[in-house]
């Protein structure tokens, strides 16, 4: 097959697991003998080392640049020009590459006209892997003009220009998308988007995954070589909805109320500057500075070793996560997991079987779960064994790639997975009758 991927971001210009999936699936399909082209945005081009292969095309403009002071001017002067450039580039790629199928990946902050054009150019041969909430979100500039200016000198001009911008946006009709073939990483995402009015003609759940091999080969540091008895690990974007503050407060309870002072928490990730400053202040308030190390963003290649150095993995998300990639990484790496079963994470975590689960935002609940695992090495070992088994059996990237490949084949052959499944069931019934 010739498969064209469209994605807002592509590693190393990655904002999270959704983009990592895109890279892993494209590379997996190429390894299976398929021709692949990735059309993505120019964002993060400076992160690319050396010369990229020709099948990765970084030519698209985002609707709105990230953290740019030029957005107000560009809204009035360049927005439509950039959108037209995107559409022209897509037409060129489709004409030159002649894809059998288009797979839409992350579309947040890209104009809705892009997938609409793909659907028009390749009728019935456009699929979506829906790993976030982008179809339910407004134009990114809507958010921009709703926010007040950050400085007193820009507040009034932005408010005046914002009134004009809102009128322009209100008069623009966003293209309606057909969503004929949609794959979801969890049943939660399928059900949630349908609840919000996204009703695909055909949908299938293809669970998200992780390349588990790097996590299986890293060896943990022997206990006698550690300077603390229990190492805790948090990995994720530093934002309120990720619940990092819950982790810090729970650490304070463990140290000063439970009396566990042989602990070390490592926090991997970056985020909004305001929230990071809040975390720094919270760490001081809880008096846990000696127990916390903020490592910032880390390259994907270093993550297996960081997991291997830890004992417990903490997942404290408050919002309904579409999946929970870091949970699978932690399980594959042999960590006992304590987490919140929010959104799609509920399809990964089974309380008492492969993890301990606590309610979102429950500081005491998280502290109690950690204390329970510290006091019960046997429970810790059982969760580790079952968690690793769960990760390998259900969430391998090889399985995810094979299932996406099957879905794309069915689309190019003019039938969906659901039709094929029904055909298989009918054949089984005929065999039973015979």
N, C-alpha and C positions, 0 to 999 in steps of 0.2 A: 504493500500500500504506500501511497504518497500522502503523508499527513502534515497538514499545516496547523501549527499551534499559534494561537494569539494569546498574549499575556501582558498584563501591565508591567510586571517586573520579572526578571530572570536572573538567577545567580551569576555573578556575585552580588548583583544589585537586588538583594533579597530582603524582604521585610519579615519573613517568618517561614513556617513550615509549608504553607500553601505553594510558595514559589519553589521550595526545595523539591516538593512532589513533582512539579512541572519538569524540573531538570532531570530528576531520577526516572520519570516515565519516558521522557524523550530519549534519554540515553538507553533505556531498556528497550524501547521500540527499535532504535537503530541497531542495537546488538542482535535483535531478532530479524534483521534483514530489511527493515522498512526504511524508506526515504522520509526524512523529517526536515521541515523548515520551521524555525521559531521566529515569529515576528513580534517584537516587544518594544518597549519604550527606550528612549535615550537615557533615562534616569540611571545614574550610577555608572556611566561609561568609564569614569576615571578609576573605578575599582578593577577593571579588567586588566589582567596582566598578560603582556605579550599580544600576539595576534590570534584573534578568535577564528574558529572555522567559519566558512562562508554560509553554512546553514543557520547560523545565528545572526539575525538581522535586527539591529537596534536602531530603528528609524522612526518610531512613533512618538508623537508628542502627547504628554499627559494633558488632561483638561486644565489642570492647575499645577504649577511647579510647587514642590514641597519646600516650605520655609523660605519663600522668595518674597522680596519687597516689590517685585515687578508685577505681581499678579493683578493689581488694580488696573494698571495701564494696559496690560496684555488682554484683559477682559474686553476692553473696548477696541483694541487695535489689532490683536493677533489671534483671538480665539477662533473665529470662523476660518481664518487663513490656515491655522494649524489643523483644524478639523478636516478641511478639504485636502490638505497634504496627506493626512492619515488615510483618507479614503482613496486617494490616488495611489499611494504606496501599496495598499491592500490589493487594488485592482491589478497593479503591476506584478505583484507576487503571484496572484492567482493565475494570471495570464502566462507567466513564465514557468511556474512550477507545475501547474495543472494538477492540483491536489485531488485525491479521491475523496477526501473528507477533511473538514476543518474542525478542530477541537478548541473551543473557547475555554480558556483557563481564567485567571483573575482579570476582571474587567473594571475594577474600582478605579476611578479617576481617569478612565478613558471614555470618549464620547460614545453614547449608545448607538450612534449611527454606524459604528464599525461592525458590531455583530449583525445589525440590520442589513448592512450591505453584504456581509458574508452569506446570510440567509437568502438574499436575492440572487447572488451570483451562483450559489450551489444549493438549489432547492432540495430539501429533504436530506442533505448531506452535511449538516452542521450539528455538532454535538457540544454539550457543555459539561465540564466537571465543576460542580458548584460547591466550592469549599469555603465560601464566605457569603455575606449578605448583600453583595453588590447590586443584585436586581431590585432590591427594595429601597435603595438609597437614592436621594435626589442628586441632581447635578452638583459636583463638588463646589462650584462657585456659589451655590445657594448657602452652604455653610459659611463660606468666606464672608459674604456680604451680611450675614446675620450677626457675625461677631463684631463687637466694637473695636475701634482702633486701640492698639496697645499703648500708644503714647498720646498725650493730650493734644499735641500738634497735628496728629493724623485723625483724631476721633471725629471732628466735625466734617472735614472733607470726605472721610469714608462714609459717614452717615448720609451726606447729601448725594454722593455718587451711588451709594447703595440703593437709594430710593429709585434711581434711574435703572440700575442694574436689575433690580427685582421686577420692574415693569417689563424689561426686555425678556427676562427669563420666563415670566408668566405668559408671554405671547408665543413662546416657542413650544411647539408640540414635540415631545420626545417620541422617537420611533417605537412602535409596539413590536416586541419580539415574539416569535412563535414558540420557542423553547420546545422543539419537536422531540429531541433526544437529550435527556438530562441524566447525568450520573451524580450521585450524592455520596459524600464520604461517610455519612451516618444516616440512619433512619430518622434521627432527630432533625437533621437539616432538611430532609425531604418533607417531613411533616410541618416543620416551622415555616418554611417558605410557602408551602401550600396554604397554611393558615394566613399568611400575609398576602395571598392572592396570586402567587406564582404557581400556575397549574400546567405542568408539562404535559404534552400529548402522551409521551412515554417516559418513564423514569425507572431507574434501577439503582440500588444501593451497592456501591463498590467501596468497601471500607478503605480509608486512608492507611498508610503503611510507613515503614521505615526500613532502610537498608540495615538489617540487623548484624551483618557480618562484622563491621568494625567494633561493635559493642561486645561481641563474643570473644574477641581475641585479646582485649585489654585485661591485664591482671590487676587485682586489687593490691594495695599496699599492705604488707603483713601487719597485724595488730601491734606487734612489738616495736615496729618502726614508726608508729604514729605518736604524735605529741598530745593527742586528745583521744578519748575513748570512742566518741560518736561524732561523725561528720555528717552534717545536714547540707542538702543542696537544693537550691531553687534555680530554675532556668526559665526565662521568659522575658517578655517586654515589661519594662518597669512602668506600669500604669495602674491606676486605681482599680480597674476591673479585674486585674490579675491577682489582686489580693496580697501583694508583697507586704503591706503594712500588717496584715493579719499574722504573717509569719514572724515579723519582728516582734510584735506584741506577745506572741506565744513563746518566743525565745526568752523574753523578759520574765514571763511566768515560770518557765522551767528553771531558770537560773535562781531567781529570788524567792519564789514561792515553793517550788518543788525541791530545790536544793541540788539540781543537776548542774554542776559547774565544769564538767569535762565535755563541753560541747563546742563545735565550731560550725558556723553557718557560712556557706559560700553562696553568693548571689551572682548569677551570670545573666547579663542583659543590660539594655539601655532603654531610655524612653524620654518622656517629656521632662524638660529641665525643671519645671515647677514641681513635678511629683518626685523627682530624684532629690531635690532640695528638701522636700517634706520628709522623705525617708531618712535622709541624713539627720534631720532634727529629731525624728522619732527614735532613731538609734541612740541618740544622746539622752533623750528623755527616759528611755527604758534602761539606760546605763549598760548597754550591751556592746559598746564599742570594741572591747577585747575579744568578743565572740563572733564578730561579723567581718567578712571580707567581701567588698564589692569589686567584682572582677571585670565589670563592663561587658561589652560585646566580645565574644570569642569566635574565632574562625571555626567553621564546621569541622575541620580536620582535628581540632584539639578537643572536641567534646567527648569522644570516647574515654580519653585519659582522665578528664575531669569527673565523669561519672564513676570511673573505676576507683577514684580516691574517696568516694562518699559511701555512706552506709544507708541513709534514709533520703528519699526524694520527697519534696513537699510541693504539692500542687494546690494552690489556694484560690483559684479563679472564682470570681463572684458572678460574672456574666455567663450566659449560655454558650460555651465553647462549641464551635462547629465540630471539632474532633478532639485533639489533645495529643499531638505528636510526641511531645516530651515525655508523656506517660509511657508510651511504648518504648522510647529510647531507654528510659530508666529501668523498665522491666527487663529489657534485653540485656542491659548492662549488669543486672543482678542486684539492683537496689530494692529494698522494701519501700513501698509507696504509701504515702498518706495524702489523700486528696479529696476534693469536692466533686461530686458527681453532677456537674452542671452541664446541660446540653448534651452534646455528643460524648462527653467524657463518661457519662453514665453507661455507655455501651462498651466501655473499656474496663472500668473499675467495678469489681464485685466485692462488696464489703465482707471482710473476714475470709475471703477466698484468695484474692490476689492483691488486696490492698486493705487499708483501713480508711473509712470514709467519714468525713465530718461535715456539718452544715456550712454553707458559705458564710464567711465573716465571723464564725464562731471561734474566738480566740481560745476560750477554755477547752472547747472540743478538740481543737488542733493540739494544744498542749497535752491533753490527756492521751490522745492517740500516740504522740511521740513518746511520752513517758511509758506507756504500755509496751511499746516496742523496745525501749531501752531495757526495761525490766524483764523482758521475755525473749531471749535469744532464739528459743525454739520457735516461737510465733514468727519472728523475723525470718528465720530460715524457711519456714513453710510458705510464707508470702513470696519470698524471693523465688523459690522453686516453681510455684504455680504461676507467678507473674511472668517469669521467663518463658515457661511453656506456652502461656497464653499469647505472648508477643510473637513467638516464632510460628505458632500454628495459624494465627488469625491475621496478623498484621505485617507480613513480609512484603517487601517491595516487589518481589518476583510475582507473588499472587496478584497484587494490585495491577501490575503492568499487564499480566496475562488476561485479566478480566476486562481491562480497558481495551486491549487489543481485540478481544472477542467481540465486544460491543461495537467497535469501529468496523470490524469486518462485517458484522450483521447489517450495519447501516449502509455500507458500500454495496452490499449484496441485496439491498432493498428489503430487509426484514430486521425487526428488532429482536433483542434478547428475549423479550416477553413472548413473541411469536414462536421463536425457536424452542423456548421452554414448553409452551403449549403443545408444539409439535412433538416434543420428546415425551410428554405425558400421554398424548394420544397413541404414540407408538407403543408405549408400555402397556396401555390398556388393550391394544390389539394383540400384543404378545400374550397377555394373560388370557384373552379370549381363545387364542389358538392353543 
